């Protein structure tokens, strides 16, 4: 750019050059992918063995589901806080904090459950201490997903936002394949059903080390008052960025400087139900409750219909197979259907929630492992379309400067669905299966009817501006 160019021309050229297409290198995306994958794999591995652990401890199903409630509530409260903090302190710091929360929580949960299964703790104390240890994930683990989402969203143009966020979400999907698939192999002598907890604690440590060493320290693009650094001369100092990283960051910061002054100042706090976000938040909240209820039921339904209540150690395998089929279907939605059909947020949300209702209906009538897995896979394919749709819709409803807050709202809404919905699903399932599955399907139908009327058209949302 010529030094003598008019200021308006300079600003125009800067804005054009600063478009974030391709700003995220493959190495960075791989690191972000690993962060999300490890936490998803660990959580779903835990989910696949917890019904068997509860049965072995002779604890009612509903109490196992309620043990996650406090963690989910903390997630709802803390995710927006960490998202706003990532705007000020950088995304990498929040990712690292989230991984640390996952590691500590997973390790303590495994230790407590091992004490309980070996008889060193009573069932009541085991469940109580497990709930406390699990709450650490809701408290600190909630820092990572909003930071990853905001990192990607703030570096992706509007027309590619759904696909980019779908790729991030697919890391969760791949993790949910690996977790149930590997969990039965981790049930080893000496550790028993707590083996997955120990293994994924160690994997989390390795992922955290990679994150700290390989992902450059990022500077906040919005809402920050200046450059941020680690302690002087510390190992984490951002003076060791690679040239490629510096160049891509410079482009982003030029974009920030070329925007109106108010974009660089502290952004007004986004509210959950402000007009821009309200339709997407309501749809995500209702659809999320349907998904959480189904996920709460699946493990116990497999144990019941496969006759494995008396041999809980053998239950991890079949439960893992069903969860793995659902996870593969989710990946198919996020890696195949959305990019191949170029689905926008509204199309993905409405088609997804419809398929989720159909899958739940199949799942409700299934009696054998094959049909159970098929029903759960169809439902998961639907939710695999629905989740990225509402996430992208929320992101596209706000400005680039508000992406950190928007990602916090997305994570908070996702966590809200898991406060009471899994326990409610199990409670209704134990009371009357028909009522339980009818409730899930009714929620899906309600979301579809509301979305047809309230969700903004894809043509408007995905237009670059």
Secondary structure, 3 states (H helix, E strand, C coil): CCCCCCHHHHHHHHHHHCCCCCCCCHHHHHHHHHHHHHHHHHHHHHHHHHHHHHHHCCCCHHHHHHCCHHHHHHHHHHHHHHHHHHHHHCHHHHHHHHHHHHHHHHHHHHHHHHHHHCCCCCHHHHHHHHHHHHHHHHHHHHHHHHHHHHHHHCCCCHHHHHHHHHHHHHHHHHHHHHHHHHHHHHCECCCECCHHHHHHHHHHHHHHHHHHHHCCCCCCCCCCCCCCCCCCCCCCCHHHCCHHHHHHHHHHHHHHHHCCHHHHCCCCCCCCCCHHHHHHHHHHHHHHHHHHHHHHHHHHHHHHHCCCCCCHHHHHHHHHHHHHHHHHHHHHHHHHHHHHHCCCHHHHHHHHHHHHHHHHHHHHHCCCHHHHHHHHHHHHHHHHHHHHHHHHHHHHCCCHHHHHHHHHHHHHHHHHHHHHHHHHHHHHHHHCHHHHHHHHHHHHHHHHHHHHHHCCCHHHHCCCC
